[in-house]
Amino acid sequence: YPIVAELTTVKPFSVYKIDSQRPDYTKDGIYEWVHSVNIKIVCDKYDDLLDYTDRVINAINEIEVDDMSISQITEDYIDDEYVCDVDVEFYT
């Protein structure tokens, strides 16, 4: 889901948001664009979080862009839910 999921959304689910988009320059102008995206994965069980996170990362690796890197992955437990944040940079 983009940015927010409805309160009634069945877990597991993920939401994503664009944190930033910026050009990378060379002396000839814009070389490429860098898109920083945060993906938040929410589950009821920790084992499900690990499985779903793995599936999300595999799906990210299938996206056709010039380059992609995962800058960090963090986990948390918030309001009786397991949450994983995956920060990704796409280069186009």
N, C-alpha and C positions, 0 to 999 in steps of 0.2 A: 504494500500500500504506500502511496506517496504521503509522506510527512506524518500522518496520523491514521490509526485504525479505530473503527467504532468500538465502543465498550463491549458490545456483544460479539465481537470477532472471536472465533474459535481458535484456540492455541493448538499447535504452534503457528506463528505468523511472523512476518517481518515488515518493517516500514523503512523507507529510505528517504533521505533528504540531501540536497546538494548544499554542501557547506561553502564551497567557493568555486568560481571559474575564473581562470586568469590566463592571459597569453604569455608564452615564453618567447622572448625576442632574440633575434640575432641582429647584426648590423644591417642586414637586408630587410628586416621587418619581422613579422610574426612567424616563428618557426613552427609552433604547435600550440594547442590549447591544453591546459591542465584542469581537469574537473575533479574536485575533491568531493567524495560522496560518503555519507555515513549510513550504514545499514544496521538497524537495531532488530535483533531476533529475540522473540519472547516465547517462553515455554513454561509449562507447569512442572516438568521434571528435568533434573540436571542431565540425565542421559539423553533425553530428547533434545536438549539444547545442543549437546555435543554433535549429535547426529544431524540435526537441522543446520547447524553452523557449517558442518562439513559439506552438506548438499548445496548451501548457498555459495560457499567458496568455489566449489566445482562449477557451479553455474556461472559465476563471475569469470572464471578462467576460459569459458567458452565464448565470451563476448569478443567480437572482432573490432579491435581498436589498434592504433599504432603501438601502444604499450600500456601496461597496467601494473600497478604494484599495490600490495596491501601494506599500509604503513603501520597499523597496529590492530590488535584484537584484545578487547578487555571484557571481563565478565563481572556480573553483579547480581545481587538478590534484592529486588525492590518490590514491596507490596505483595509478598507471597508469590512472586514470579521470578524465574531465572531469566536474566537478560544478558545478551552478548552484543557488544558494539564492534562492528567491523568497519574500519576506516580504509577507504580505497581511493587511489588516484588513477584516473584514466587519462591517457595522452592521445589527442586526436589532431 
